[in-house]
Amino acid sequence: MDLKDLKEISLKMRERLLTMHSKSGESHIGSSLSIVDILTVLYYEILNIDPLNPYCETRDRFILSKGHAASALYAVLSQRGFFKKEILDSFAENGGEISVHPERFSVPGVEASTGSLGHGLPMGVGIALSGKKDNLNFRTYVLISDGECEEGSVWEAAISASRFKLDNLIVIIDENRWQAYERTDKIQNLELLKSKWEAFGWSCKEVNGHDIQGLINTFKSIPFEIEKPSIVIAKTIKGKGVQEMEDKMEWHYKSPKLEDIEKFLNSLRKSS
Amino acid sequence: MRKAFVKKLTELVSNNKNLYLLTGDLGFSVFDEFKEQFPDNFINMGVSEANMIGVAAGMAMRGKQVFVYSIIPFVTFRVLEQIRNDLCLQNLPVKIIGVGEGITYGTSGPTHHAIEDIGVMSSLPNLTVISPGDPIEVEKLVEQSLYLDAPCYIRLGKTGEEIINSQDVSLKIGKGNVIKEGKDIAIISTGNMLSSAIKVSMEFEKENVSSMVISLHTIKPLDETLLKEVSEKVKYIFVIEEHISSCGLGGKISFYYSQQNINVRMKCIGLPDDFIKFVGKQDFLRMKYGLDVDGIKKSIISFINSKK
């Protein structure tokens, strides 16, 4: 797919996110906008998946460990044909099928129930390890947030992954430098993130998380090193695409009001 | 009990290469045979229990049959949310094996005691909770756990538990094991209190009190059919357990009878809602808390007398 088409898909997903969050009044739109381009690249260029055969044993697995950004996962899965667009309209609605945080198999393509941080990577290690045991070549991708790196279980899993030489496991850090309370670097030294993961035995690349071509090139060079798990630190902007929301922590909590939706859609189209 | 578990697991893995044992760096030397014969199926995950549960979940997502093993507090309380979200919510059939039920690790102190785990674990949806009464129950129930489509927790003692059942006893997860029939009182025990239950029953037999003894090895789901039968059969019911009664088997049975509007004369004989306040071995601590044979007998007599 050419770059223009991929950018168009990202734009469509962002439009859907605005609609989903304004209609439902649910939080975390900033977190979801942050990972749209990463998901576009993964689901259209990288992952070995088939919407018509979503449970195929040899499929690549994608786990959204930062489950609070599930609206973006639903948007890309729907866009990619895993389920009907109408299901997106029921996002967090009474009697709907999809919650704010994802539940495994609630809709095809959702591989794990997440929402509490620090759970995705250990599960990803288990999936990747079992794939190695069975001599299967599928890969497991786990998207975590930078704030999530404060969870101890992330590092327990990081130790395991390098010990088991899981070069079929890839972590993507959505490094938008915001966590729920304040700037991430007020809590942890983000400059050390790369060296920390490397010290734990991972092979690391940094990339602009909104540069579609850069993301493609990075993911296509996986595994970065043989017998090492790979980590992509994606530098992102929370709220990316909607100027009023970009790099603003408040959009972790706020949702766009219905009466403002046209304003935000215009802002989105202008910036893309 | 631990030996019985390891023996059964080694036997099971020899016919089933899809079975894995993950340990949180515990069980030193007891898994030697398993490890030597089936190195691919034995994984020491290290001292990282949260990760161990998540990894087990990931492996189970791919159809692996995974047992995770550690001392009870480390594989239950410490990783409660991993068990809740990764195993129970996703309904993945991982088997959690905890060693050291009750005050098995008496002298190790409260960090190593397991007197609240039944309450904590049985509060989780989708989780089967099993507390075998002797090594035979361990073997049979561990084998059956392979056929569960959901996660389960099996709490074990350690060493020295008496063999009560015969090798050919017929057992089923979810069905209480009636060891002995009786018509005056019923003694329902779970886990390692079974041999004490038998001894107490024998003492009462000497005094012409006919006592039924049940090993209620499955705490969740409760064998409600059997409990109803028991309520119709005997005059008094005593539930004994090496666990805090209010959140243990006693609490579960009380809840069942009250919800069904079944009137019973029933007493829970277990531990108070407190950490163990004494230093000592299991036998000593049982005596301190009235859970030795003599103490249980006294509680039963006192309860019966109070109701006359």
Chai-1 contact restraints between the chains, C-beta under 6 A:
chainA,res_idxA,chainB,res_idxB,connection_type,confidence,min_distance_angstrom,max_distance_angstrom,comment,restraint_id
A,R104,B,Q90,contact,1.0,0.0,6.0,A-B,restraint_1
A,S113,B,L89,contact,1.0,0.0,6.0,A-B,restraint_2
A,S113,B,Q90,contact,1.0,0.0,6.0,A-B,restraint_3
A,S116,B,N85,contact,1.0,0.0,6.0,A-B,restraint_4
A,H119,B,G54,contact,1.0,0.0,6.0,A-B,restraint_5
A,H119,B,N85,contact,1.0,0.0,6.0,A-B,restraint_6
A,H119,B,D86,contact,1.0,0.0,6.0,A-B,restraint_7
A,P122,B,N51,contact,1.0,0.0,6.0,A-B,restraint_8
A,P122,B,G54,contact,1.0,0.0,6.0,A-B,restraint_9
A,P122,B,V55,contact,1.0,0.0,6.0,A-B,restraint_10
A,M123,B,G54,contact,1.0,0.0,6.0,A-B,restraint_11
A,M123,B,A57,contact,1.0,0.0,6.0,A-B,restraint_12
A,M123,B,G58,contact,1.0,0.0,6.0,A-B,restraint_13
A,V125,B,V55,contact,1.0,0.0,6.0,A-B,restraint_14
A,G126,B,V55,contact,1.0,0.0,6.0,A-B,restraint_15
A,G126,B,A57,contact,1.0,0.0,6.0,A-B,restraint_16
A,G126,B,G58,contact,1.0,0.0,6.0,A-B,restraint_17
A,G126,B,M59,contact,1.0,0.0,6.0,A-B,restraint_18
A,I127,B,G58,contact,1.0,0.0,6.0,A-B,restraint_19
A,I127,B,M61,contact,1.0,0.0,6.0,A-B,restraint_20
A,I127,B,R62,contact,1.0,0.0,6.0,A-B,restraint_21
A,S130,B,M59,contact,1.0,0.0,6.0,A-B,restraint_22
A,S130,B,R62,contact,1.0,0.0,6.0,A-B,restraint_23
A,S130,B,K64,contact,1.0,0.0,6.0,A-B,restraint_24
A,S153,B,A50,contact,1.0,0.0,6.0,A-B,restraint_25
A,S153,B,N51,contact,1.0,0.0,6.0,A-B,restraint_26
A,E156,B,S48,contact,1.0,0.0,6.0,A-B,restraint_27
A,E156,B,A50,contact,1.0,0.0,6.0,A-B,restraint_28
A,E156,B,N51,contact,1.0,0.0,6.0,A-B,restraint_29
A,A157,B,N51,contact,1.0,0.0,6.0,A-B,restraint_30
A,S160,B,N51,contact,1.0,0.0,6.0,A-B,restraint_31
